[in-house]
Amino acid sequence: MFDKSLHGERYSYYRYNGWKQIEKTITFAGGTPNAIGDYNGTGDPFDIFTVTGTVLVKVIGVCETSLEGSSATIRVGADVSGQYAEIIAQTTATSIDAGNLWHDASPDKSIEASSVMAEKIIVNSVDIVGEVDTANITSGVIKFLCLWKPISSDGEVVAA
């Protein structure tokens, strides 16, 4: 079974054992009011992926430009109060440097075992969001990669 990707290339969903992939790049500009990275502005929490139905997901961040922001922290989870760190644990933003893989509280170098990508089940169309805490993340870029499988017949994940 072949489907067209977002870039018009042909590929099989079965290439990754049934996993589908979506990505979204987030640029932080917390020095600007209400931008992503402004920890107490309207851009926080920020949307990463929109989920429909029930899905199984694995999410990892690839830092493209080092994050800046004295004492700022960041986490990724479900758009449900109290679950903002369910997917990637809270991390000091300045610990996430260009070339790091971010999957837990300790970002790593540019190579890691695939087993670090914990599988999470998301139900009831709860979206995947990021949240900045403590202080602003004034600059930096993270590309979020999500591998996902539908569990319910309407299960789907798209970039927000």
N, CA, C and O of each residue as an XYZ file, in Angstrom:
640
protein
N       0.844     -1.174      0.000
C       0.000      0.000      0.000
C       0.885      1.232      0.000
O       1.717      1.394      0.893
N       0.721      2.101     -0.985
C       1.514      3.304     -1.078
C       0.625      4.525     -0.953
O      -0.491      4.555     -1.471
N       1.130      5.521     -0.262
C       0.441      6.787     -0.086
C       1.412      7.905     -0.410
O       2.627      7.713     -0.372
N       0.878      9.071     -0.726
C       1.740     10.213     -0.978
C       2.069     10.888      0.340
O       1.203     11.047      1.201
N       3.324     11.283      0.492
C       3.720     12.026      1.682
C       3.373     13.487      1.474
O       2.862     13.868      0.421
N       3.650     14.303      2.478
C       3.396     15.733      2.374
C       4.238     16.373      1.281
O       3.893     17.443      0.780
N       5.334     15.732      0.908
C       6.233     16.285     -0.101
C       6.048     15.641     -1.473
O       6.858     15.864     -2.374
N       5.014     14.861     -1.638
C       4.726     14.259     -2.922
C       5.518     13.003     -3.228
O       5.344     12.416     -4.296
N       6.395     12.568     -2.311
C       7.158     11.360     -2.537
C       6.299     10.156     -2.192
O       5.402     10.239     -1.352
N       6.580      9.036     -2.846
C       5.803      7.828     -2.560
C       6.530      7.011     -1.506
O       7.748      6.842     -1.564
N       5.780      6.513     -0.553
C       6.352      5.648      0.453
C       5.256      4.755      1.013
O       4.067      5.021      0.836
N       5.668      3.711      1.680
C       4.719      2.779      2.265
C       4.597      3.025      3.758
O       5.605      3.187      4.445
N       3.372      3.053      4.264
C       3.175      3.163      5.698
C       3.736      1.940      6.411
O       4.000      1.995      7.613
N       3.919      0.858      5.706
C       4.421     -0.356      6.322
C       5.938     -0.354      6.470
O       6.494     -1.273      7.069
N       6.608      0.646      5.944
C       8.051      0.741      6.035
C       8.494      0.721      7.496
O       9.509      0.105      7.818
N       7.766      1.368      8.366
C       8.122      1.470      9.773
C       7.241      0.572     10.629
O       6.863      0.948     11.738
N       6.911     -0.613     10.122
C       6.092     -1.561     10.867
C       4.745     -0.957     11.255
O       4.259     -1.172     12.366
N       4.159     -0.222     10.360
C       2.853      0.374     10.607
C       2.896      1.758     11.228
O       1.856      2.409     11.321
N       4.066      2.236     11.659
C       4.185      3.575     12.232
C       4.108      4.620     11.124
O       4.685      4.447     10.050
N       3.402      5.680     11.392
C       3.362      6.835     10.503
C       4.193      7.932     11.152
O       4.431      7.897     12.359
N       4.636      8.904     10.362
C       5.492      9.947     10.906
C       4.955     11.324     10.544
O       4.447     11.542      9.444
N       5.078     12.254     11.497
C       4.759     13.657     11.261
C       5.785     14.475     12.038
O       6.291     14.016     13.062
N       6.093     15.669     11.569
C       7.039     16.509     12.286
C       6.569     17.952     12.297
O       5.798     18.381     11.439
N       7.054     18.694     13.293
C       6.751     20.122     13.394
C       7.946     20.818     14.022
O       8.483     20.372     15.036
N       8.351     21.915     13.404
C       9.459     22.715     13.909
C       8.899     23.896     14.694
O       8.023     24.618     14.218
N       9.421     24.079     15.905
C       8.997     25.168     16.785
C      10.177     26.117     16.981
O      11.273     25.688     17.341
N       9.946     27.410     16.742
C      10.939     28.453     16.986
C      10.518     29.236     18.223
O       9.389     29.720     18.305
N      11.415     29.356     19.169
C      11.133     30.048     20.430
C      11.569     31.508     20.331
O      12.657     31.811     19.841
N      10.708     32.403     20.802
C      10.971     33.847     20.797
C      10.332     34.469     22.031
O       9.548     35.412     21.923
N      10.673     33.931     23.216
C      10.028     34.335     24.457
C      10.239     35.768     24.874
O       9.576     36.237     25.799
N      11.142     36.485     24.223
C      11.299     37.908     24.512
C      10.185     38.745     23.918
O      10.039     39.920     24.257
N       9.396     38.152     23.033
C       8.252     38.825     22.417
C       6.990     38.406     23.166
O       6.716     37.213     23.302
N       6.214     39.389     23.657
C       5.003     39.031     24.406
C       4.079     38.095     23.611
O       3.788     38.334     22.439
N       3.633     37.038     24.273
C       2.680     36.061     23.747
C       3.220     35.160     22.643
O       2.462     34.380     22.065
N       4.507     35.249     22.340
C       5.123     34.344     21.367
C       5.411     33.016     22.052
O       5.402     32.931     23.280
N       5.667     31.975     21.257
C       6.089     30.695     21.835
C       7.412     30.933     22.555
O       8.360     31.467     21.979
N       7.458     30.537     23.795
C       8.632     30.761     24.632
C       8.366     31.758     25.741
O       9.105     31.789     26.726
N       7.323     32.580     25.608
C       6.907     33.524     26.657
C       6.112     32.728     27.689
O       4.934     32.438     27.482
N       6.757     32.377     28.797
C       6.163     31.408     29.726
C       4.855     31.852     30.362
O       4.083     31.001     30.806
N       4.581     33.115     30.424
C       3.305     33.539     30.994
C       2.428     34.265     29.980
O       1.536     35.027     30.352
N       2.685     34.024     28.701
C       1.896     34.646     27.639
C       0.859     33.701     27.057
O       0.747     32.550     27.479
N       0.112     34.188     26.098
C      -0.959     33.388     25.496
C      -0.431     32.262     24.601
O      -1.198     31.381     24.213
N       0.851     32.273     24.270
C       1.448     31.212     23.459
C       1.967     30.048     24.294
O       2.718     29.211     23.794
N       1.571     29.990     25.561
C       2.032     28.931     26.447
C       0.856     28.358     27.223
O       0.184     29.120     27.918
N       0.566     27.066     27.149
C       1.298     26.064     26.378
C       1.110     26.276     24.872
O       0.186     26.962     24.433
N       2.013     25.669     24.098
C       1.969     25.802     22.640
C       1.640     24.457     22.006
O       2.067     23.407     22.487
N       0.873     24.505     20.918
C       0.443     23.284     20.226
C       1.567     22.728     19.361
O       2.255     23.467     18.656
N       1.739     21.406     19.430
C       2.720     20.728     18.575
C       1.993     19.827     17.583
O       2.156     19.977     16.373
N       1.190     18.891     18.091
C       0.453     17.973     17.229
C      -1.009     17.929     17.646
O      -1.328     17.963     18.835
N      -1.888     17.853     16.663
C      -3.323     17.702     16.896
C      -3.667     16.228     16.742
O      -3.307     15.596     15.749
N      -4.364     15.689     17.729
C      -4.701     14.268     17.755
C      -6.204     14.098     17.597
O      -6.988     14.817     18.216
N      -6.596     13.149     16.771
C      -7.999     12.757     16.617
C      -8.119     11.316     17.067
O      -7.261     10.491     16.754
N      -9.178     11.006     17.801
C      -9.422      9.630     18.232
C      -8.397      9.155     19.241
O      -7.932      9.924     20.083
N      -8.048      7.874     19.146
C      -7.080      7.249     20.057
C      -5.892      6.760     19.242
O      -6.050      6.079     18.229
N      -4.685      7.124     19.709
C      -3.464      6.783     18.976
C      -2.371      6.342     19.944
O      -2.415      6.641     21.138
N      -1.394      5.628     19.404
C      -0.167      5.278     20.097
C       0.909      6.186     19.514
O       1.056      6.253     18.294
N       1.672      6.895     20.368
C       2.674      7.840     19.868
C       4.032      7.624     20.508
O       4.147      7.100     21.616
N       5.065      8.045     19.773
C       6.439      8.177     20.261
C       6.890      9.554     19.788
O       6.816      9.851     18.595
N       7.358     10.400     20.707
C       7.752     11.764     20.350
C       9.177     12.024     20.826
O       9.562     11.617     21.922
N       9.947     12.701     19.995
C      11.306     13.106     20.342
C      11.539     14.492     19.756
O      10.973     14.839     18.720
N      12.368     15.275     20.421
C      12.757     16.584     19.904
C      14.191     16.540     19.417
O      15.058     15.964     20.073
N      14.442     17.149     18.266
C      15.791     17.285     17.731
C      16.105     18.773     17.740
O      15.464     19.548     17.030
N      17.081     19.176     18.534
C      17.396     20.596     18.655
C      18.209     21.049     17.445
O      19.281     20.514     17.161
N      17.677     22.046     16.742
C      18.364     22.586     15.568
C      19.178     23.829     15.921
O      20.227     24.070     15.324
N      18.704     24.621     16.888
C      19.413     25.800     17.386
C      19.293     25.789     18.902
O      18.184     25.683     19.426
N      20.401     25.896     19.614
C      20.418     25.816     21.079
C      19.386     26.749     21.704
O      19.179     27.871     21.242
N      18.738     26.256     22.773
C      17.760     27.070     23.484
C      18.463     28.013     24.449
O      19.453     27.651     25.085
N      17.933     29.231     24.548
C      18.466     30.256     25.444
C      17.343     30.732     26.341
O      16.191     30.818     25.917
N      17.680     31.037     27.575
C      16.701     31.549     28.520
C      17.073     31.154     29.930
O      16.832     30.022     30.348
N      17.655     32.073     30.658
C      18.153     31.804     32.003
C      17.059     31.248     32.903
O      16.018     31.882     33.077
N      17.278     30.099     33.462
C      16.413     29.362     34.400
C      15.093     28.882     33.800
O      14.221     28.427     34.539
N      14.927     28.970     32.495
C      13.702     28.478     31.851
C      13.695     26.957     31.813
O      14.747     26.326     31.708
N      12.505     26.372     31.900
C      12.330     24.934     31.742
C      11.253     24.694     30.694
O      10.446     25.572     30.389
N      11.264     23.482     30.151
C      10.314     23.121     29.099
C       9.933     21.659     29.263
O      10.721     20.864     29.773
N       8.735     21.301     28.836
C       8.251     19.922     28.899
C       7.215     19.707     27.808
O       6.676     20.667     27.257
N       6.933     18.432     27.492
C       5.959     18.087     26.452
C       5.006     17.049     27.021
O       5.422     16.097     27.681
N       3.715     17.248     26.752
C       2.719     16.305     27.241
C       1.390     16.464     26.554
O       1.303     16.940     25.422
N       0.358     16.057     27.258
C      -1.007     16.121     26.731
C      -1.645     17.441     27.145
O      -1.313     18.001     28.189
N      -2.549     17.924     26.331
C      -3.234     19.184     26.611
C      -4.324     18.962     27.662
O      -5.508     19.200     27.423
N      -3.881     18.497     28.836
C      -4.756     18.248     29.980
C      -4.003     18.762     31.202
O      -2.843     18.405     31.404
N      -4.630     19.576     32.000
C      -3.977     20.139     33.177
C      -3.323     19.044     34.011
O      -3.945     18.026     34.313
N      -2.067     19.264     34.377
C      -1.347     18.300     35.194
C      -0.645     17.220     34.404
O       0.057     16.398     34.993
N      -0.811     17.188     33.071
C      -0.176     16.149     32.255
C       0.768     16.737     31.212
O       1.011     16.121     30.174
N       1.293     17.915     31.483
C       2.159     18.581     30.512
C       3.536     17.944     30.372
O       4.268     18.302     29.450
N       3.919     17.018     31.246
C       5.227     16.364     31.144
C       5.097     14.865     30.910
O       6.047     14.123     31.162
N       3.963     14.409     30.441
C       3.728     12.984     30.267
C       4.478     12.370     29.092
O       4.660     11.153     29.048
N       4.916     13.190     28.139
C       5.590     12.649     26.951
C       7.097     12.878     27.019
O       7.865     11.940     26.805
N       7.543     14.106     27.311
C       8.959     14.398     27.542
C       9.048     15.173     28.855
O       8.386     16.196     29.031
N       9.871     14.675     29.768
C       9.975     15.246     31.111
C      10.490     16.682     31.095
O      11.172     17.108     30.164
N      10.142     17.417     32.155
C      10.606     18.796     32.302
C      12.129     18.841     32.294
O      12.794     18.036     32.945
N      12.666     19.796     31.545
C      14.097     19.907     31.311
C      14.503     21.367     31.376
O      13.729     22.238     30.978
N      15.687     21.650     31.862
C      16.221     23.007     31.804
C      16.501     23.342     30.346
O      17.237     22.628     29.663
N      15.911     24.428     29.879
C      15.987     24.762     28.450
C      17.419     24.910     27.953
O      17.734     24.457     26.853
N      18.287     25.530     28.735
C      19.666     25.747     28.283
C      20.480     24.457     28.228
O      21.619     24.469     27.763
N      19.915     23.349     28.695
C      20.573     22.042     28.560
C      20.324     21.422     27.189
O      20.941     20.416     26.837
N      19.418     22.022     26.415
C      19.080     21.491     25.096
C      19.880     22.277     24.060
O      19.540     23.408     23.713
N      20.944     21.652     23.579
C      21.861     22.300     22.640
C      21.666     21.777     21.225
O      21.130     20.688     21.020
N      22.105     22.564     20.256
C      22.019     22.163     18.851
C      22.637     20.782     18.673
O      23.736     20.516     19.160
N      21.930     19.914     17.980
C      22.388     18.555     17.733
C      21.955     17.559     18.791
O      22.138     16.355     18.614
N      21.375     18.044     19.906
C      20.898     17.139     20.962
C      19.597     16.476     20.571
O      18.780     17.049     19.851
N      19.415     15.251     21.058
C      18.127     14.565     21.023
C      17.488     14.794     22.379
O      18.109     14.533     23.410
N      16.246     15.280     22.392
C      15.562     15.538     23.656
C      14.410     14.561     23.792
O      13.438     14.623     23.039
N      14.525     13.653     24.762
C      13.491     12.650     24.990
C      13.188     12.485     26.474
O      12.231     11.803     26.841
N      14.006     13.113     27.336
C      13.783     13.036     28.779
C      14.443     14.241     29.440
O      14.810     15.194     28.753
N      14.598     14.212     30.756
C      15.144     15.352     31.492
C      16.625     15.603     31.213
O      17.167     16.620     31.645
N      17.281     14.696     30.503
C      18.707     14.842     30.194
C      18.933     14.704     28.690
O      19.146     13.597     28.198
N      18.887     15.827     27.950
C      19.116     15.741     26.503
C      20.464     15.087     26.200
O      21.429     15.258     26.943
N      20.514     14.342     25.105
C      21.692     13.569     24.743
C      22.373     14.107     23.504
O      21.905     15.032     22.841
N      23.499     13.482     23.228
C      24.223     13.809     22.009
C      23.425     13.366     20.797
O      22.229     13.093     20.907
N      24.058     13.292     19.663
C      23.343     13.075     18.411
C      23.077     11.613     18.059
O      22.661     11.325     16.937
N      23.305     10.690     18.980
C      22.966      9.298     18.719
C      22.400      8.688     19.999
O      22.888      8.950     21.098
N      21.361      7.868     19.833
C      20.672      7.294     20.987
C      19.946      6.037     20.549
O      19.564      5.916     19.386
N      19.752      5.107     21.459
C      18.982      3.892     21.179
C      17.523      4.279     20.924
O      16.993      5.167     21.592
N      16.883      3.629     19.977
C      15.486      3.949     19.669
C      14.555      3.614     20.820
O      13.429      4.109     20.870
N      15.011      2.779     21.747
C      14.172      2.395     22.878
C      13.896      3.558     23.827
O      13.030      3.437     24.694
N      14.609      4.689     23.690
C      14.349      5.830     24.576
C      13.040      6.529     24.230
O      12.525      7.315     25.026
N      12.507      6.249     23.057
C      11.239      6.859     22.652
C      10.105      6.046     23.266
O       9.668      5.044     22.701
N       9.640      6.485     24.416
C       8.588      5.765     25.121
C       7.268      5.855     24.368
O       6.898      6.919     23.870
N       6.562      4.731     24.289
C       5.242      4.716     23.658
C       4.207      5.200     24.655
O       4.201      4.789     25.815
N       3.332      6.079     24.186
C       2.243      6.606     25.013
C       0.935      6.446     24.241
O       0.901      6.623     23.024
N      -0.136      6.111     24.953
C      -1.464      6.049     24.346
C      -2.176      7.352     24.664
O      -2.222      7.781     25.817
N      -2.733      7.978     23.631
C      -3.503      9.209     23.807
C      -4.936      8.916     23.385
O      -5.181      8.407     22.292
N      -5.875      9.242     24.262
C      -7.289      8.967     24.001
C      -8.087     10.262     23.941
O      -7.618     11.320     24.359
N      -9.285     10.158     23.420
C     -10.255     11.258     23.417
C      -9.772     12.519     22.715
O     -10.118     13.628     23.121
N      -8.973     12.354     21.664
C      -8.535     13.490     20.855
C      -7.817     14.563     21.674
O      -8.021     15.754     21.435
N      -6.981     14.162     22.635
C      -6.193     15.098     23.427
C      -4.927     15.451     22.652
O      -4.177     14.562     22.249
N      -4.688     16.738     22.443
C      -3.552     17.182     21.643
C      -2.235     17.094     22.414
O      -2.216     17.028     23.643
N      -1.123     17.095     21.649
C       0.222     17.091     22.213
C       0.719     18.530     22.231
O       0.725     19.209     21.204
N       1.138     18.991     23.418
C       1.552     20.384     23.589
C       2.891     20.460     24.308
O       3.331     19.506     24.948
N       3.522     21.616     24.184
C       4.713     21.932     24.954
C       4.380     23.046     25.921
O       3.479     23.848     25.675
N       5.117     23.093     27.037
C       4.898     24.160     28.008
C       6.244     24.670     28.500
O       7.137     23.895     28.845
N       6.366     25.989     28.522
C       7.544     26.662     29.049
C       7.223     27.095     30.472
O       6.167     27.677     30.723
N       8.127     26.814     31.403
C       7.920     27.155     32.809
C       9.046     28.042     33.320
O      10.117     28.118     32.717
N       8.796     28.695     34.414
C       9.773     29.415     35.220
C      10.225     30.745     34.607
O      10.196     31.773     35.283
N      10.636     30.738     33.354
C      11.141     31.943     32.687
C      11.028     31.751     31.176
O      10.740     30.653     30.697
N      11.255     32.820     30.444
C      11.138     32.784     28.985
C      12.281     32.016     28.329
O      13.424     32.068     28.782
N      11.948     31.298     27.247
C      12.957     30.762     26.330
C      13.048     31.798     25.224
O      12.145     31.911     24.395
N      14.135     32.550     25.212
C      14.235     33.713     24.328
C      14.598     33.370     22.892
O      14.299     34.138     21.978
N      15.241     32.221     22.685
C      15.560     31.816     21.312
C      15.859     30.325     21.273
O      16.081     29.692     22.306
N      15.859     29.782     20.074
C      16.151     28.375     19.863
C      15.122     27.731     18.950
O      14.033     28.267     18.746
N      15.479     26.574     18.402
C      14.601     25.862     17.472
C      14.666     24.364     17.772
O      15.747     23.782     17.867
N      13.485     23.750     17.919
C      13.389     22.294     18.087
C      12.450     21.739     17.024
O      11.350     22.252     16.820
N      12.908     20.669     16.341
C      12.048     19.928     15.426
C      11.504     18.728     16.202
O      12.266     17.875     16.658
N      10.176     18.673     16.346
C       9.534     17.556     17.039
C       9.135     16.510     16.010
O       8.491     16.820     15.008
N       9.526     15.264     16.272
C       9.198     14.134     15.408
C       8.248     13.231     16.168
O       8.483     12.911     17.333
N       7.178     12.822     15.513
C       6.192     11.954     16.138
C       5.956     10.742     15.245
O       5.530     10.872     14.097
N       6.241      9.566     15.791
C       5.832      8.317     15.151
C       4.517      7.939     15.802
O       4.383      8.022     17.023
N       3.541      7.522     15.000
C       2.226      7.222     15.577
C       1.519      6.119     14.812
O       1.759      5.885     13.627
N       0.629      5.449     15.550
C      -0.235      4.418     14.980
C      -1.652      4.681     15.466
O      -1.853      4.995     16.639
N      -2.637      4.557     14.580
C      -4.013      4.695     15.058
C      -4.413      3.464     15.860
O      -4.038      2.341     15.521
N      -5.172      3.682     16.919
C      -5.752      2.583     17.678
C      -7.246      2.515     17.380
O      -7.796      1.438     17.150
N      -7.892      3.678     17.389
C      -9.307      3.718     17.016
C      -9.416      3.968     15.516
O      -8.448      4.401     14.891
N     -10.574      3.702     14.936
C     -10.752      3.853     13.492
C     -10.585      5.301     13.045
O     -10.286      5.554     11.878
N     -10.776      6.265     13.965
C     -10.617      7.678     13.610
C      -9.303      8.246     14.112
O      -9.120      9.463     14.100
N      -8.366      7.383     14.562
C      -7.091      7.844     15.103
C      -6.216      8.486     14.050
O      -5.998      7.920     12.979
N      -5.708      9.691     14.365
C      -4.823     10.409     13.443
C      -4.053     11.473     14.208
O      -4.533     12.008     15.207
N      -2.839     11.775     13.720
C      -2.009     12.840     14.279
C      -1.555     13.729     13.121
O      -1.086     13.228     12.099
N      -1.695     15.050     13.283
C      -1.230     16.014     12.282
C      -0.479     17.130     13.012
O      -0.677     17.336     14.209
N       0.371     17.838     12.296
C       1.064     18.985     12.880
C       0.038     20.064     13.186
O      -0.846     20.343     12.377
N       0.163     20.665     14.356
C      -0.794     21.710     14.775
C      -0.490     23.022     14.074
O      -1.182     24.016     14.295
